[in-house]
Amino acid sequence: MKRILNGLALLLATAGMAQDTVKNENKGQVTFSGYVEGYYSYDFAKPKDNNRPGFIYSHNRSNEFNVNLAFVKGNYTADRIRANVAVAIGTYMNANYAAEPGVLKNIYEANVGYKLSRTKNLWFDIGIMSSHIGFESAISKDCWTVTRSLPADNSPYYESGAKLTYTTNNNKWLFSAMALNGWQRIQRVAGNSLMSWGTQVQFRPTDKIMLNYSTFLGTDKPDSARLWRYFHNLYGVFELSDKFGLTLGFDIGQEQAEKGGRRLNTWYTPVAILQYVPVDKWAIAIRGEYYSDEHGVIFSTGTPNGFKTAGCSANVDYLPEKNIALRLEGRMLSSKDEIFLKSNESTTGINSAITFSAAVSF
């Protein structure tokens, strides 16, 4: 960790000396950027270990001031070459990268790309990248809600692999195909000899509508216990007017119940988010969501009905500058079974929390 912090300091110092942009001898351009988000979340169940429920991976600490995500990033772009590297800290990194070894726990992004065609927008990228699944990223400031939805928290935020991407000249269509190390993996699971695969198709019929369909096919277990997983992610983002925006999403996945078997365990999750911008510098969003994972493929509860949870949230954002966001959110989750642990170690079917977040990008 000391080496990571020293690296962060070095990158920041370099960024300052370079005044954000440096031209190199090959006419490429190097830029530096960063992001810091502090937060305070209060879970009304008052968990003794100060952890939010186990299926929450972002803003997951309760009753303490903490950093959700902080990173510094270097970006290099040239005519047919691009590269990114970002190192990060925060409770988001602790939760989502828990399975990664050593210094990989702090690699937010590290990839290089080459443009295969001089005339077409066809790129080959390899390394650690943001996931091709979902409309929410780990950067809360770029999302309509403060906390991440149930679909986002329980599908990959990042992936490691190789990706081929083609974008049409009019930017209406994007097509991607990728070979991956697994389901949110940098280092492949020990004993797993197979690659996983993904695809993405994005369509923008107008500048106010974006439609997306992403898939995942693979396994995240050793060969000795191989279970094939099939996953589909669909969403649409609609700018209804200058003041209203709507995002609709639906994920559905299936995984073999036993190795080599035909029976599949299915989970699914719909989500809807409505954003309202009443005046400049202010925004309001409400979210409705549901997650059904009866067989515990993604999250196991050990209860009769499995993980069947509905949620709603509302947040108010104040944006004094383009790079600053001050946000407050209230969220309630309701489960069919009593899966939420209270401070007296009893269980309940309801969980409520409030979260305040302050984020700056630079």
N, C-alpha and C positions, 0 to 999 in steps of 0.2 A: 504493500500500500504506500510505503514511503516513496518508492520509485514512481508510482502513479502520480502522487501529489507533486513530486519534483517535475514530472513531465508536464503536468497542468501549468505549473508556474513558468516553466520554460516556454510553453506555447503562448501563454498570455504575454510574457515579456517580448517574445518575437513578434507577436501581433502588434504590440504597441510601437516597437521600433520600426516595423514595416508600414505603420500607418494604415493598417488593414489590407493593403493591396501591394503586391510586389510583382514586377515583370521580370521574367528570367530570360536567359539567352535564347531559348527556343520559342520566344514570343508567346509562351504560356502565361497564365495568370494564377497567382496564389492568393487566396483570401482566407481570412480567419474570422470566426464567429463563435458565439457562445450562448448559453441559456442557463438560467438559474431560477428554480421555483421552490420557494419555501411554503410550508403549510402547517395548519393546525387542524386536526380532525378530532371530534369528540363523539365516541360511540356510547349511546345511552345505556347499553348493557354493561358498561364499565368492566371490560375484560381485565382480568388480573395481570396478564402478561402484556397488556397494551397493544395487542394485535387485533386488527379487524378480522372478520371471518376468513377462513382459509382460501376461499375462491376469489378474494380481492387482492390484487397485486400492485395496484397503484394507489397512493395516498392510504397506505394500509396500517399506519401506526396511529393509535388513539391517545388522546389526552397528553400530547407532548408536541413541542415545536420541533420541526424537522425539515429536511430537504428531500423533496420527492425526486427531483432530477436536476443535476447540474453537469454541464459538459462544455468542453472547448473543442472546436472543430477546425481542421484545416482542409481546404479544398483547392485542388489544382485542375485547371481547365486549359486545354489547347485545342487546336483545330479538330483533331481526331482522338484526343486522349482526355480522360477525366479520372480523378482519383479523390477519395474522401477518407479522412481518418478522424475519429472523435473518441476521446476517453471521457468517462463519466463516473460520478458517484451519486449516492442517494438511496432512499429506501426502495424506490422502483428497481434500481439495479440489484440490491440485495435480494429482493423477492423473485425477480424474473430470471436472474442469472445464477441462482443458487446451485444449479446442477453443473455449471461450467467450472473447470479447474483453474487455479492460479490466477494469473494476470488476465485471462480471458473474461473474468467476472467484471472487468471495468472497460471492456471494448464495446462502446455503443455502436460504432460504425467503422468499417475499414474495408475499402473496396477500390478496385481499379477497373476502368472501362476503356474499350477501344471501338471506334466507329469503323465498321466493316466496309462501308460504302462511302465513296466520295460524294455521291449525288443523292443517296437515300438516307433517311434517319434510322439506320440500323446499327444497334449497339450490342456489344458483348461485354458483360460485367461479371466480375468474379470477386468473392470475398464475403464479408459480413455486411448485410443490408437490412433495411426496414422490410417488414413482411409485405407480401403482395396481397395479404388477406385483410379485409376490413377497411372502414373509413376513418378510424380513429388511430392516432399515433400516440407515442409516449409523451409528446410535447403537449401538455394540457392547454397551453395558451392558444394552440392552433385548433383546438376542439371546441365545440359549442357548449359542452358541459364541463364542470370542474373535474369530476371523477370519471373513470372509464366505465362503459357499459358492461353488463355481464357477458355479452358476446365478445367484446374486445379483450377483457381480462382473461378469458378462457379460450383464446385462440392465439396464434403466434403474433408477438410484437416484432420479432426480428427473425432472420433466417441466414444461414450460411450456405453458399453454393455458387453456381454459375447461372447466368441469366442472359437470354437473347431477347431483345426488345425492338420492335418495329413500330414507328409512329408515322401515320400518313402525313403527306405534305400540308394538308389543311388542318392537322391536329384534331380531327374528329374521331379517329380510331387509334387505339393502342393495342398491340398484341404482344404478349410475353410468354415464354416457356422457360422453365428452370429445372435444374437438377439440384437437389438439396440434401443436406446431411441429416435431416429429420424434421420433426415437428418442434419448432423453436429450439434448435440446437446449433451450437458452434462446433463443439466436438461430438462426433457421432457416439451413440450408445455402444459400450463395449460389447462385442459379440455380434453386432449387427453388420452384416456384409453387404446390405443392399442400400442403394440410393433411394431417396424419395423424389417425387416429381410434383411440379405445380404449373398451372397456367393462369393467365389473366387476359381478359378482354374488356376494354373500356371504350365507351361510345359517348361522344358529346354532340348530340344533334343540334344544340344551340349553346350559346355561352351561358345559359341559365339552367341547363340540365346536364347531369353527368350520370351515366349508368355503368355498373360494373358487375362482372361475373368472374370469380376466382375459384380455383379448385386446388385440392391437395390429394395426392395418392401416394401412400407409402406405409411404412411401419416405424414405430419408435421403440421397438423392443428387440432384444437379442434374437438371433436365428432360432435358438432352442425354444423360444416362446413367441414366435412371430405371429402377430395379429395384423391383418391388413386394415388400413383405415382409409375411408373415402369421405371427402369433405367438400361441400359446396358453399360458397359465400356470395350472396347477391345483395346489392344495395343501389339506391338511387339518391342523388342530392338534387333538390329542386329549389331554385330561387323563385318563389311565388310572386314576389314584388320587391320594391326597394326596402321594405321593412320586415317581410316574412320569408323564412326559409324552412324547408322540410327535408328531413333525411329519413328514409325508410330502409330497413335492413332485415335480412333473413338468412340464417345459417342453418344447415342441416348436415349431419355427419353420421356415418355408420362405421362400425368396427366389428370384425369377427368375434363371436362369443368364445370360440376356442380355436386353437391352431388347426388349420386345414378344414375347419367346419364351414357349413353353408349358412348357419344361423348368424344373423347380424344384429347387434345392439345399436339402436338409433337414438340420437339426441338432436334437439332443434332449439332455436332461439330467435324470436322476432324482436325488433326494437324500432321505436319511432321517436324522433326528436324534432320539436318545433321551436324555432328561434324567432324572437321578435326584437327588432331594433327600434325603439320608440323615438329616440333622439340621438344625435351624434354623441359618441363616447359611452353610451349605455347599451346593454343588451340583456335580454331575458330568454331563458330556455327552459322548456319542460320536457321530460323524458318518460316514456313508458316502455317496459321491457319484461320479457318472460324467458325462463330457461328451464327446459325439461330434459333431464338426464337420468331417467329411471334406473338404468343399469350401472350408473357410476363410471362411465367410460372416461369422462373428463374430471368429474369431482364425485368422490364416493362419500356418502353420508352414513351408510350402515343402517338406514331406516327403511321401513316397509315400502314407501313410495319413492325412495331415492331423492335426487335433487330436483325438486319442482318448485321454482321460486319466481315470484313476480316482484317487480320493483317500479317505483316512480321517484322522480326527483324534480326539483326546481332550483334554478340558480339565477343570481343577479350579478352582472359584470359591470365594472367601471374601468374604462380604458382611457386614462388621462393623456397618454401618448401612444403612438403606434406600436411601440416596443414594450409597453408596460400593461399588465392586466391585474386588477384587484378583484377577487371573485368570492362569492359566498354561495354555498349550496346546502340544501337540505335533502336527505335521501331516506327512503323507507323501503325495506325488503320484507316480503311476506312469503313464508314457505308452507307447503302442505303439511310437512312434518316439523316437529320441534327440533330444529338443527342448530339453533343459535345458543351459544353458551353465555350465561349471565355470570356476574361476579360471585354469586353464592353457589356457583357450579350447577345450578338447575338449568333447564333448557326452555326455550320459547320459540314460537314460530314467527316472531316479529323482531326485526332489527332496524334501528333508526340511528342516524348520525348526521352531524353538520360538519362541513369542511370549509375552512377559509384558506385561500391560496393567493400568494403574491408572486408574480412571475415577471422576469425581465429577459429580453433577448437583446443581443448586441453583436 
